[in-house]
Amino acid sequence: MKESQLVKEQDIRQLQQTVTTILSRVQHEGDAALRHFEKEFDDYEPETFFVSREEAAAAQDLLPGAVVKELDFAIERVTAFAEAQRSSLSEFEREMLPGVIMGQRVVPVQSCGCYVPAGRYPCLTSAVMSVIPAKVAGVERIVVCSPPGRENRINPGILYTLYKMEVPEILCVGGAQAIGALAFGTQTLQPVDLIVGPGNQYVAEAKRQVFGQVGIDFIAGPSECLVIADDTAKAELVAADLLAQAEHDPNARCALVTTSRAIAESALDEVERQLRDRTTEVVARASWETNGEVALVETIEDAVRFANEWAPEHLEVHTMEPTVLLPLLHNYGSLFLGEQTAEVYADKVAGTNHILPTGGTARYTGGLWVGNYLKVITHQMVETGASLMLAKLAETQAAYEGMDAHRFAATIRLELLAAS
């Protein structure tokens, strides 16, 4: 085993053990453990972790008016899209066979916890992306946890959105300890049924470890962006969109796959030029130089295959006819068709959710949506004549399997129906 692989495995084991310790203490000590870890990690010692409605309302006064308007717009747009998604899910009840009535209901989970990160750059609409779908789904109890910043309070932009969305339970607490509190509860916080939202590696590992005790959306890692481009693409737009993701995290992954050598070379030049102009150059450069990728392929079909194998969080298509590729692309968190469809729009205000699968998990899951908060549950009702038919079939199968109690549950109905 290579030394670098060994170090990475040791780091992973250390992370897992650290999170296990945090979760165990929160589970057994409750609020006392929260206070211990918030003091240790954030130097934060509040009287209560709960944020009052009055404190949340005051956050608006700390924001520029233009930012308030933009956040209001984002809430409106995310709500509209979530409502459209909800309306696409339907209930039904129908007679599937004579005398056999079956159906499904779509019901919300009763409670959810939304984790809202505020790390290197607090994303002001992250709370909107997790809370609004829950509200549209009809979740009765919504709890939000967000860590204290340098000023020992939730970022005012995030807090304003929580106030605007009328979130009843807001806790200023972060990290793995917040996930533990949501999953296990404390002396002052009731546990939830579902935990959603992105976070750092400690949050992600905590969600992984509490899964089963509660539901989770998925495990989100560093941000990703892949751009498909042909010779009609504009290198400056490609570079700008790649760097918009690179600045998230030194571990972010960004790639360009193109059929044009000229675009590949121009995009590389543009990335370097634009990096020098960004105040976030240090982070973005670390990401690009470590994880940046440019692939030159022969055909657009090759580019599609590359993208489907890569399975990126964000996938942009900068080609002459971007919609032609829509039915060919299958593995992505969210798709952006055409050079004017910037990923940053969805990150901030457009309306589709920006909490998306990473690390190739887009091969089997989509992003956070209203459906994450809903359960599709089935029911059935069998009339007498149909019961005779089903009982005979079930009796035969259960007898062959050796499941005698199952067999008898069918046989006794045959006997009772025959006697009546």
Residue pairs with C-beta under 8 A, 6 or more apart in sequence:
15 201
15 202
15 205
16 205
16 209
18 176
18 202
19 176
19 202
19 205
19 206
19 209
20 209
22 33
22 37
22 175
22 176
22 177
22 180
22 202
22 206
23 176
23 179
23 180
23 183
23 184
23 206
23 209
23 210
25 33
25 36
25 37
25 180
26 33
26 34
26 37
26 177
26 180
26 181
26 184
26 186
27 180
27 184
29 36
30 181
30 185
30 186
30 187
30 188
31 49
31 186
31 187
31 188
31 189
33 177
33 180
33 186
34 49
34 173
34 177
34 181
34 186
35 45
37 175
37 176
37 177
38 44
38 45
38 46
38 49
38 148
38 173
38 174
38 177
39 45
41 174
41 175
41 177
42 147
42 148
42 152
42 174
43 152
44 148
44 152
44 172
46 148
46 152
46 172
48 188
49 171
49 172
49 173
49 188
49 189
50 169
50 170
50 171
50 188
51 154
51 159
51 162
51 170
51 171
51 172
53 163
55 159
56 159
56 160
56 162
56 163
56 167
56 170
57 163
59 154
59 156
59 157
59 159
59 160
59 163
60 68
60 156
60 160
60 163
62 156
63 71
63 156
63 157
63 160
67 124
67 157
68 160
70 348
70 349
71 124
71 125
71 128
71 157
71 160
71 161
71 164
72 164
73 349
74 125
74 128
74 161
74 348
74 349
75 128
75 132
75 161
75 164
75 165
77 349
77 350
77 351
78 125
78 128
78 129
78 132
78 133
78 351
78 353
79 132
79 135
79 136
80 351
81 351
81 352
81 353
82 132
82 133
82 136
82 137
82 369
82 370
83 136
85 133
85 136
85 369
85 370
85 371
86 136
86 137
86 370
86 374
89 106
89 370
89 371
89 374
89 376
90 106
91 103
91 104
91 105
91 106
92 103
92 104
93 101
93 102
93 103
93 104
93 379
94 101
94 102
94 103
95 101
96 102
97 386
98 385
98 386
99 382
99 383
99 384
99 385
99 386
99 387
100 380
100 382
100 383
100 386
100 390
101 380
101 381
101 382
101 383
102 378
102 379
102 380
102 381
103 378
103 379
103 380
104 376
104 377
104 378
104 379
105 376
105 377
105 378
105 379
106 374
106 375
106 376
106 377
107 138
107 374
107 375
107 377
108 134
108 137
108 138
108 139
108 140
108 373
108 374
108 375
109 137
109 139
109 193
109 194
109 215
109 373
109 374
109 375
110 139
110 140
110 141
110 193
111 139
111 140
111 141
111 142
111 143
111 190
111 191
111 192
111 193
111 194
112 134
112 139
112 141
112 142
112 143
112 192
112 193
112 194
112 195
112 196
112 373
113 143
113 144
113 145
113 182
113 183
113 192
113 194
113 195
113 196
113 214
114 127
114 130
114 131
114 134
114 142
114 143
114 144
114 145
114 195
114 196
114 197
115 130
115 144
115 145
115 146
115 178
115 179
115 182
115 195
115 196
115 197
115 198
115 199
115 203
116 126
116 127
116 130
116 144
116 145
116 146
116 158
116 197
117 123
117 126
117 146
117 147
117 174
117 197
117 198
117 199
117 200
117 203
118 146
118 147
118 149
118 154
118 155
118 158
118 174
119 200
120 248
120 249
120 283
121 247
121 248
122 149
122 155
122 157
122 158
123 347
123 354
124 155
124 157
124 158
124 161
124 348
125 161
125 347
125 348
125 349
125 354
126 158
126 197
126 198
126 354
126 355
127 144
127 146
127 158
127 161
127 162
127 165
127 167
128 161
128 165
129 353
129 354
129 355
129 368
130 144
130 196
130 197
130 355
130 368
131 142
131 144
131 161
131 162
131 165
131 167
132 165
133 353
133 368
133 369
133 370
133 372
133 373
134 142
134 196
134 373
135 142
135 165
136 370
137 370
137 371
137 373
137 374
138 373
139 373
141 168
141 169
141 190
141 192
142 167
142 168
142 169
143 167
143 169
143 170
143 171
143 182
143 189
143 192
144 162
144 167
144 169
144 170
144 171
145 171
145 173
145 174
145 178
145 179
145 181
145 182
146 154
146 155
146 158
146 159
146 162
146 170
146 171
146 172
146 173
146 174
147 154
147 172
147 173
147 174
147 175
147 178
148 154
148 172
148 173
148 174
149 155
153 159
153 172
154 162
154 170
154 172
159 170
162 170
169 189
171 178
171 181
171 189
173 181
174 199
174 203
175 199
175 200
175 202
175 203
175 206
176 202
176 203
176 205
176 206
178 203
179 195
179 199
179 203
179 206
179 207
179 210
180 206
180 210
181 189
182 189
182 191
182 192
182 195
182 214
183 191
183 192
183 195
183 210
183 213
183 214
184 191
184 210
184 213
185 191
191 214
192 214
193 214
193 215
194 214
194 215
194 216
194 217
194 372
194 373
195 207
195 210
195 214
195 215
195 216
195 217
196 216
196 217
196 355
196 368
196 372
196 373
197 217
197 355
197 368
198 204
198 220
198 355
199 207
199 220
204 219
204 220
204 221
207 216
207 219
208 216
208 219
210 216
217 355
217 368
217 372
218 357
218 361
218 365
219 359
219 361
220 355
220 356
220 357
220 358
221 251
221 358
221 359
222 248
222 249
222 251
222 252
222 253
222 358
223 245
223 248
223 249
223 252
223 253
223 313
223 314
223 358
224 245
224 252
224 253
224 254
224 312
224 313
224 314
224 358
224 359
225 241
225 242
225 244
225 245
225 246
225 252
225 253
225 254
225 255
225 312
225 313
225 314
225 315
225 316
225 343
226 254
226 255
226 256
226 257
226 307
226 310
226 312
226 314
226 315
226 316
226 332
227 233
227 238
227 241
227 242
227 255
227 256
227 257
227 258
227 315
227 316
227 317
227 318
228 257
228 258
228 300
228 303
228 304
228 307
228 315
228 316
228 317
228 318
228 319
228 325
229 238
229 256
229 257
229 258
229 259
229 260
229 263
229 267
229 318
229 319
230 258
230 259
230 260
230 263
230 300
230 318
230 319
230 320
231 259
231 260
231 262
231 263
232 318
232 319
232 320
233 258
233 260
233 263
233 318
233 319
233 339
234 318
234 339
235 263
235 266
235 267
235 269
235 270
236 270
236 274
237 318
237 339
237 342
238 256
238 263
238 267
238 270
238 318
239 267
239 270
239 271
239 273
239 274
240 270
240 274
241 316
241 342
241 343
241 344
242 254
242 255
242 256
242 267
242 271
242 288
242 292
243 254
243 271
243 274
243 275
243 278
243 284
243 288
244 342
244 343
244 344
244 347
245 252
245 254
245 287
245 314
245 343
246 252
246 254
246 283
246 284
246 285
246 287
246 288
246 292
247 278
247 280
247 283
247 284
247 287
248 283
248 287
249 283
249 287
250 283
250 286
250 287
250 290
251 287
251 290
251 291
252 287
252 291
253 287
253 291
253 293
253 312
254 287
254 288
254 291
254 292
254 293
255 292
255 293
255 294
255 295
255 310
255 312
256 263
256 264
256 267
256 293
256 294
256 295
257 294
257 295
257 297
257 303
257 306
257 307
257 310
258 264
258 267
258 294
258 295
258 296
258 297
258 303
259 296
259 297
259 298
259 299
259 300
259 302
259 303
261 296
264 294
264 296
267 294
268 294
271 288
271 292
275 281
275 284
275 285
275 288
278 284
295 306
297 303
297 306
300 319
300 325
301 328
304 325
304 328
304 329
307 315
307 329
307 331
307 332
308 329
308 330
308 331
309 331
310 331
310 360
311 331
311 332
311 357
311 360
311 361
311 362
311 363
312 331
312 332
312 333
312 362
313 332
313 333
313 334
313 356
313 357
313 358
313 362
314 332
314 333
314 334
314 336
314 343
314 346
314 356
315 329
315 332
315 333
315 334
315 335
315 336
316 335
316 336
316 341
316 342
316 343
317 325
317 329
317 335
317 336
317 337
317 338
318 338
318 339
319 325
322 337
322 338
323 337
325 337
326 335
326 337
329 335
331 362
331 363
332 362
333 356
333 357
333 358
333 362
333 366
333 367
334 343
334 346
334 352
334 353
334 354
334 356
334 367
336 342
336 343
336 346
346 352
346 353
346 354
347 354
352 367
353 367
353 368
353 369
354 367
355 367
355 368
356 362
356 366
356 367
356 368
357 365
357 366
357 367
382 390
384 417
387 413
387 417
388 413
388 414
388 417
390 410
391 410
391 411
391 413
391 414
391 417
392 410
392 414
394 406
394 407
394 409
394 410
395 407
395 410
395 411
395 414
398 404
398 406
398 407
398 410
399 407
